[in-house]
Amino acid sequence: MELKRKFKKVKDEVDKQLREKEDELKKLKEDNERLVEAEQQKLHEEKLKVEEAKRLKEEIDEIEMKDEEEARFQAREEIEEEKGFFDVFRIDWNRLKSMFTRLTNK
């Protein structure tokens, strides 16, 4: 009887230790899963940030390209206007010159 009681006591103690170890392992596993989940979430957020940065850079590049095209267009228009002005000026100058030439030849 005494032996059975001692055996049961030892068995209960071993069972208790086993349950405690299982609980510890379960807690460690849950903690590890939470850490992995948190790390995955962090990586996902970083990926989203990188994608957003790429998108913004593309938008900025597109705006800069449009601005450069607009600047070139404006410069072309200004050159054309100046060219037109000088063409009119040249025509008027030639007329004036020919008038003076005719007047001096008479």
N, CA, C and O of each residue as an XYZ file, in Angstrom:
424
protein
N       0.813     -1.202      0.000
C       0.000      0.000      0.000
C       0.846      1.251      0.000
O       0.642      2.187     -0.773
N       1.798      1.222      0.896
C       2.709      2.374      1.000
C       3.425      2.577     -0.315
O       3.589      3.708     -0.771
N       3.849      1.494     -0.922
C       4.551      1.564     -2.202
C       3.638      2.137     -3.278
O       4.070      2.957     -4.088
N       2.395      1.718     -3.291
C       1.434      2.252     -4.254
C       1.239      3.742     -4.030
O       1.187      4.516     -4.986
N       1.134      4.138     -2.792
C       0.936      5.547     -2.475
C       2.140      6.365     -2.904
O       1.975      7.444     -3.472
N       3.351      5.877     -2.648
C       4.567      6.572     -3.068
C       4.643      6.631     -4.595
O       5.007      7.648     -5.185
N       4.288      5.506     -5.210
C       4.316      5.455     -6.671
C       3.336      6.489     -7.242
O       3.669      7.218     -8.176
N       2.138      6.544     -6.676
C       1.130      7.498     -7.141
C       1.606      8.921     -6.921
O       1.402      9.784     -7.775
N       2.237      9.174     -5.783
C       2.742     10.512     -5.488
C       3.807     10.907     -6.500
O       3.791     12.027     -7.011
N       4.740      9.992     -6.795
C       5.795     10.266     -7.773
C       5.173     10.463     -9.150
O       5.548     11.375     -9.887
N       4.219      9.600     -9.488
C       3.552      9.698    -10.781
C       2.830     11.042    -10.913
O       2.920     11.690    -11.956
N       2.130     11.458     -9.887
C       1.419     12.733     -9.902
C       2.399     13.900    -10.066
O       2.140     14.857    -10.796
N       3.527     13.789     -9.366
C       4.543     14.852     -9.468
C       5.103     14.920    -10.887
O       5.266     16.008    -11.440
N       5.396     13.765    -11.474
C       5.923     13.711    -12.845
C       4.869     14.244    -13.814
O       5.192     14.998    -14.732
N       3.622     13.857    -13.612
C       2.531     14.355    -14.469
C       2.413     15.878    -14.352
O       2.214     16.578    -15.345
N       2.540     16.366    -13.132
C       2.452     17.813    -12.910
C       3.593     18.523    -13.631
O       3.364     19.520    -14.316
N       4.796     18.031    -13.488
C       5.955     18.625    -14.170
C       5.786     18.565    -15.693
O       6.124     19.504    -16.414
N       5.256     17.437    -16.153
C       5.026     17.275    -17.589
C       4.005     18.301    -18.082
O       4.203     18.918    -19.129
N       2.928     18.482    -17.343
C       1.920     19.478    -17.729
C       2.521     20.893    -17.718
O       2.247     21.695    -18.611
N       3.341     21.190    -16.701
C       3.984     22.505    -16.631
C       4.898     22.733    -17.836
O       4.907     23.815    -18.423
N       5.667     21.699    -18.198
C       6.555     21.802    -19.367
C       5.739     21.974    -20.650
O       6.095     22.759    -21.529
N       4.635     21.223    -20.737
C       3.774     21.363    -21.913
C       3.177     22.769    -21.989
O       3.094     23.354    -23.069
N       2.760     23.310    -20.835
C       2.221     24.670    -20.793
C       3.296     25.684    -21.198
O       3.025     26.623    -21.946
N       4.527     25.480    -20.689
C       5.637     26.372    -21.066
C       5.895     26.322    -22.570
O       6.066     27.354    -23.219
N       5.921     25.100    -23.112
C       6.150     24.946    -24.553
C       5.028     25.594    -25.354
O       5.268     26.251    -26.367
N       3.796     25.397    -24.880
C       2.659     25.993    -25.572
C       2.769     27.515    -25.547
O       2.535     28.171    -26.562
N       3.124     28.076    -24.395
C       3.280     29.522    -24.274
C       4.416     30.006    -25.169
O       4.273     31.023    -25.848
N       5.532     29.299    -25.180
C       6.652     29.686    -26.047
C       6.251     29.644    -27.524
O       6.616     30.516    -28.312
N       5.494     28.607    -27.871
C       5.039     28.476    -29.257
C       4.117     29.646    -29.622
O       4.247     30.228    -30.699
N       3.190     29.988    -28.726
C       2.282     31.109    -28.974
C       3.048     32.426    -29.083
O       2.768     33.254    -29.950
N       4.024     32.602    -28.182
C       4.846     33.816    -28.237
C       5.607     33.897    -29.564
O       5.693     34.951    -30.194
N       6.145     32.765    -29.957
C       6.893     32.721    -31.217
C       5.982     33.043    -32.404
O       6.368     33.776    -33.314
N       4.767     32.484    -32.382
C       3.811     32.751    -33.455
C       3.442     34.232    -33.500
O       3.321     34.812    -34.579
N       3.265     34.845    -32.326
C       2.960     36.280    -32.273
C       4.121     37.097    -32.827
O       3.917     38.062    -33.563
N       5.335     36.704    -32.468
C       6.513     37.414    -32.980
C       6.622     37.285    -34.496
O       6.914     38.260    -35.188
N       6.388     36.090    -35.004
C       6.441     35.875    -36.455
C       5.361     36.697    -37.136
O       5.608     37.323    -38.166
N       4.172     36.697    -36.565
C       3.064     37.481    -37.125
C       3.405     38.964    -37.132
O       3.174     39.661    -38.119
N       3.954     39.436    -36.021
C       4.324     40.853    -35.922
C       5.397     41.189    -36.948
O       5.344     42.243    -37.582
N       6.361     40.307    -37.112
C       7.433     40.539    -38.084
C       6.884     40.538    -39.506
O       7.288     41.359    -40.331
N       5.974     39.629    -39.791
C       5.351     39.594    -41.119
C       4.552     40.874    -41.371
O       4.585     41.434    -42.467
N       3.841     41.323    -40.350
C       3.077     42.565    -40.488
C       4.012     43.743    -40.739
O       3.730     44.609    -41.567
N       5.122     43.764    -40.018
C       6.115     44.832    -40.199
C       6.677     44.798    -41.619
O       6.814     45.838    -42.263
N       7.002     43.604    -42.102
C       7.511     43.478    -43.467
C       6.473     43.923    -44.486
O       6.805     44.582    -45.472
N       5.219     43.562    -44.248
C       4.141     43.969    -45.150
C       4.012     45.500    -45.182
O       3.872     46.101    -46.247
N       4.062     46.107    -44.010
C       3.972     47.568    -43.935
C       5.148     48.222    -44.642
O       4.972     49.221    -45.339
N       6.349     47.672    -44.470
C       7.526     48.205    -45.154
C       7.374     48.076    -46.672
O       7.736     48.982    -47.423
N       6.837     46.945    -47.104
C       6.613     46.733    -48.535
C       5.639     47.776    -49.075
O       5.848     48.336    -50.151
N       4.575     48.031    -48.318
C       3.603     49.048    -48.728
C       4.246     50.433    -48.790
O       3.959     51.215    -49.697
N       5.112     50.732    -47.828
C       5.807     52.020    -47.830
C       6.703     52.151    -49.058
O       6.745     53.205    -49.693
N       7.417     51.080    -49.387
C       8.292     51.100    -50.561
C       7.470     51.284    -51.829
O       7.840     52.068    -52.703
N       6.360     50.566    -51.932
C       5.496     50.697    -53.110
C       4.942     52.115    -53.216
O       4.875     52.675    -54.311
N       4.548     52.693    -52.095
C       4.034     54.062    -52.096
C       5.124     55.052    -52.502
O       4.870     55.996    -53.250
N       6.336     54.826    -52.002
C       7.452     55.704    -52.374
C       7.724     55.605    -53.873
O       7.973     56.620    -54.524
N       7.678     54.389    -54.427
C       7.877     54.220    -55.868
C       6.795     54.948    -56.644
O       7.080     55.624    -57.632
N       5.549     54.810    -56.196
C       4.431     55.457    -56.879
C       4.585     56.984    -56.861
O       4.374     57.657    -57.870
N       4.955     57.509    -55.693
C       5.153     58.948    -55.575
C       6.301     59.431    -56.454
O       6.217     60.494    -57.070
N       7.374     58.646    -56.507
C       8.513     59.014    -57.353
C       8.089     59.041    -58.819
O       8.461     59.947    -59.563
N       7.309     58.041    -59.226
C       6.833     58.015    -60.612
C       5.954     59.225    -60.907
O       6.050     59.817    -61.982
N       5.098     59.592    -59.958
C       4.251     60.770    -60.148
C       5.098     62.034    -60.265
O       4.854     62.879    -61.127
N       6.091     62.152    -59.394
C       6.971     63.321    -59.423
C       7.736     63.364    -60.738
O       7.850     64.421    -61.359
N       8.261     62.219    -61.163
C       8.986     62.171    -62.439
C       8.082     62.579    -63.592
O       8.507     63.303    -64.493
N       6.833     62.114    -63.564
C       5.890     62.459    -64.635
C       5.594     63.954    -64.629
O       5.547     64.585    -65.685
N       5.394     64.518    -63.445
C       5.136     65.961    -63.336
C       6.339     66.753    -63.833
O       6.188     67.730    -64.567
N       7.551     66.322    -63.424
C       8.758     67.016    -63.875
C       8.901     66.935    -65.389
O       9.287     67.911    -66.031
N       8.590     65.771    -65.961
C       8.685     65.610    -67.398
C       7.690     66.551    -68.095
O       8.036     67.201    -69.082
N       6.466     66.618    -67.583
C       5.466     67.521    -68.158
C       5.913     68.974    -68.026
O       5.738     69.769    -68.950
N       6.493     69.319    -66.870
C       6.985     70.684    -66.671
C       8.090     71.006    -67.670
O       8.117     72.098    -68.236
N       9.006     70.056    -67.888
C      10.091     70.266    -68.850
C       9.523     70.434    -70.266
O       9.965     71.301    -71.020
N       8.543     69.598    -70.617
C       7.918     69.720    -71.939
C       7.240     71.074    -72.087
O       7.348     71.715    -73.132
N       6.546     71.507    -71.047
C       5.877     72.807    -71.082
C       6.900     73.934    -71.215
O       6.683     74.884    -71.968
N       8.004     73.833    -70.494
C       9.052     74.851    -70.580
C       9.628     74.901    -71.996
O       9.847     75.984    -72.540
N       9.874     73.726    -72.596
C      10.393     73.701    -73.975
C       9.379     74.306    -74.930
O       9.742     75.059    -75.834
N       8.099     73.976    -74.731
C       7.049     74.515    -75.587
C       6.995     76.040    -75.465
O       6.901     76.746    -76.469
N       7.056     76.537    -74.238
C       7.044     77.988    -74.015
C       8.249     78.649    -74.663
O       8.129     79.707    -75.281
N       9.416     78.017    -74.518
C      10.632     78.576    -75.130
C      10.479     78.608    -76.645
O      10.843     79.595    -77.284
N       9.941     77.532    -77.226
C       9.716     77.492    -78.676
C       8.772     78.613    -79.106
O       9.022     79.304    -80.094
N       7.688     78.782    -78.353
C       6.735     79.843    -78.688
C       7.390     81.216    -78.622
O       7.174     82.054    -79.497
N       8.190     81.445    -77.584
C       8.874     82.730    -77.458
C       9.834     82.954    -78.618
O       9.925     84.059    -79.154
N      10.545     81.910    -78.999
C      11.472     82.030    -80.128
C      10.693     82.335    -81.403
O      11.102     83.185    -82.195
N       9.581     81.649    -81.601
C       8.762     81.897    -82.790
C       8.225     83.331    -82.789
O       8.205     83.991    -83.828
N       7.792     83.808    -81.620
C       7.312     85.193    -81.541
C       8.427     86.173    -81.868
O       8.226     87.126    -82.621
N       9.631     85.928    -81.286
C      10.767     86.804    -81.571
C      11.127     86.750    -83.053
O      11.417     87.773    -83.673
N      11.102     85.552    -83.605
C      11.420     85.393    -85.020
C      10.416     86.180    -85.870
O      10.790     86.868    -86.821
N       9.134     86.064    -85.506
C       8.104     86.817    -86.219
C       8.330     88.309    -86.101
O       8.180     89.042    -87.078
N       8.694     88.767    -84.902
C       8.971     90.192    -84.703
C      10.130     90.636    -85.571
O      10.059     91.677    -86.224
N      11.203     89.846    -85.580
C      12.368     90.242    -86.369
C      12.090     90.151    -87.872
O      12.644     90.920    -88.657
N      11.222     89.201    -88.270
C      10.843     89.136    -89.686
C      10.115     90.413    -90.090
O      10.408     90.997    -91.133
N       9.162     90.845    -89.258
C       8.434     92.089    -89.535
C       9.398     93.257    -89.514
O       9.345     94.132    -90.378
N      10.286     93.271    -88.518
C      11.267     94.345    -88.418
C      12.164     94.382    -89.659
O      12.436     95.452    -90.202
N      12.619     93.206    -90.103
C      13.490     93.121    -91.280
C      12.764     93.617    -92.529
O      13.332     94.355    -93.335
N      11.510     93.208    -92.680
C      10.723     93.654    -93.849
C      10.570     95.171    -93.819
O      10.780     95.846    -94.827
N      10.202     95.700    -92.650
C      10.040     97.152    -92.541
C      11.370     97.863    -92.762
O      11.427     98.916    -93.398
N      12.433     97.277    -92.230
C      13.770     97.876    -92.420
C      14.141     97.894    -93.898
O      14.652     98.896    -94.399
N      13.890     96.802    -94.588
C      14.191     96.762    -96.024
C      13.371     97.795    -96.792
O      13.889     98.437    -97.707
N      12.117     97.961    -96.437
C      11.288     98.981    -97.087
C      11.854    100.375    -96.842
O      11.988    101.180    -97.763
N      12.178    100.639    -95.598
C      12.740    101.939    -95.241
C      14.054    102.169    -95.970
O      14.305    103.256    -96.489
N      14.880    101.153    -96.006
C      16.173    101.251    -96.681
C      15.962    101.538    -98.174
O      16.641    102.390    -98.747
N      15.030    100.834    -98.790
C      14.795    101.059   -100.214
C      14.222    102.456   -100.452
O      14.507    103.067   -101.482
N      13.413    102.974    -99.512
C      12.910    104.339    -99.660
C      14.054    105.335    -99.622
O      14.111    106.254   -100.439
N      14.968    105.154    -98.670
C      16.120    106.061    -98.586
C      17.015    105.946    -99.810
O      17.574    106.933   -100.290
N      17.136    104.722   -100.303
C      17.951    104.520   -101.492
C      17.324    105.244   -102.672
O      18.035    105.910   -103.426
N      16.044    105.136   -102.848
C      15.362    105.826   -103.946
C      15.454    107.330   -103.787
O      15.637    108.056   -104.764
N      15.325    107.803   -102.534
C      15.399    109.252   -102.314
C      16.787    109.783   -102.548
O      16.943    110.888   -103.067
N      17.785    109.041   -102.188
C      19.169    109.509   -102.375
C      19.586    109.397   -103.822
O      20.481    110.121   -104.257
N      18.968    108.516   -104.580
C      19.311    108.353   -105.994
C      18.649    109.442   -106.847
O      19.091    109.666   -107.974
N      17.669    110.086   -106.387
C      16.972    111.113   -107.171
C      17.641    112.405   -107.115
O      17.175    113.368   -107.724
